[in-house]
Structures are given as C-alpha cells and as structure tokens.
C-alpha cells in the first residue's frame, strides 16, 4: 500500500509539473508514466483516464488553497480573513499561473456550478468563503443577505482583476497590481458594510 501511495504521489506531482510547465495539453498518460518510471499501461491502474488524473490534480490544488485558508488567524475578524482569502487567490495566480488557468479559467465538465453545486456545498473553497461571509454578517461587518451571492461577488471581483492582468490589460508591476486589487477589494467590502 505504501508503494502505491508513493506512486500516486509521483504521478500527481509529475502531472502538476507538466501542467505548470506547458499547460494541460502536455499532460498525457504516456508522458506522465515515462517520467514516473512506470509503463504507459500501468498508469491506468492508478487513474482510469487522463480526465481522472486531471481531476485528481485539480482536487490537490483546491486542498492547497484550503490549507492556506486554514492558516488564517482565527482570532482575526471575518472581514480580515475574507480579504486574506481573496489576496491568496491572487497569490495562487502568480505562483502557479498555468495551474491557475486550468483550475479556474478553463471549462471543465466536473467543475462546480453556481448556484446548485455551491449551495449543496460541493466546493470546499467556496464553502469556506461563504461561511466566512456569513460570519462577517453575524459580526455586523457586512450587511445581512445571501452569503453565497456575496461570496461569489467577492470571488468574481478578484477573479476579474486577475483575468485582466493575465491577459496583459494592466500596465502595472506585480506589486502595483496587488496594491490596486487590495484597494478595490477594500472599496467593495466597504460598500457591503452594515
């Protein structure tokens, strides 16, 4: 079993490296298997298809985002944690741009959709965002309302900025862009205050 876990880890790490280096087209079962040191047929023992492997890689990335969220100080206000969640999304887009593109910009048949999947709590990342929005509403930091719609609005706001930056629509350094996003997010949160 230990050997299988090690092989699974090697497969997903290799797929992530290929994805980050050259995009999803570079992630083929044959290429991953060769890099791991197993046969092309053996990789299907672990993942029945390329789509299954890419789903596993996406799940790993969502888990990494949750780890970042979990490290946010619980003693700080929900508003502070919301800002840091949104800023960590920007961090992710800079740290792993091609993985970010695959996870958040490309159409995927297994991607969670608003409202049904989110309201059914099928997205660990957005669950945390909506829960934090609800907490901010209870604290009186945000107007009472639909926590899911507010969470989506915050995410879409930051996502729009990141998408425009990635499309080279800003003549800013990374530091200036991050400062702009922080200011914009602060304005948006202020407009949502109770």
Residue, then its C-alpha position, 0 to 999 in steps of 0.5 A: x500500500x505504501x508503494x502505491x501511495x508513493x506512486x500516486x504521489x509521483x504521478x500527481x506531482x509529475x502531472x502538476x509539473x507538466x501542467x505548470x510547465x506547458x499547460x494541460x495539453x502536455x499532460x498525457x498518460x504516456x508522458x506522465x508514466x515515462x517520467x514516473x518510471x512506470x509503463x504507459x499501461x500501468x498508469x491506468x491502474x492508478x487513474x482510469x483516464x487522463x480526465x481522472x488524473x486531471x481531476x485528481x490534480x485539480x482536487x490537490x490544488x483546491x486542498x492547497x488553497x484550503x490549507x492556506x485558508x486554514x492558516x488564517x488567524x482565527x482570532x482575526x475578524x471575518x472581514x480580515x480573513x475574507x480579504x486574506x482569502x481573496x489576496x491568496x487567490x491572487x497569490x495562487x495566480x502568480x505562483x502557479x499561473x498555468x495551474x491557475x488557468x486550468x483550475x479556474x479559467x478553463x471549462x471543465x465538465x466536473x467543475x462546480x456550478x453556481x448556484x446548485x453545486x455551491x449551495x449543496x456545498x460541493x466546493x470546499x473553497x467556496x464553502x469556506x468563503x461563504x461561511x466566512x461571509x456569513x460570519x462577517x454578517x453575524x459580526x455586523x461587518x457586512x450587511x445581512x443577505x445571501x452569503x453565497x451571492x456575496x461570496x461569489x461577488x467577492x470571488x468574481x471581483x478578484x477573479x476579474x482583476x486577475x483575468x485582466x492582468x493575465x491577459x496583459x490589460x494592466x500596465x502595472x508591476x506585480x506589486x502595483x497590481x496587488x496594491x490596486x486589487x487590495x484597494x478595490x477589494x477594500x472599496x467593495x467590502x466597504x460598500x457591503x458594510x452594515 
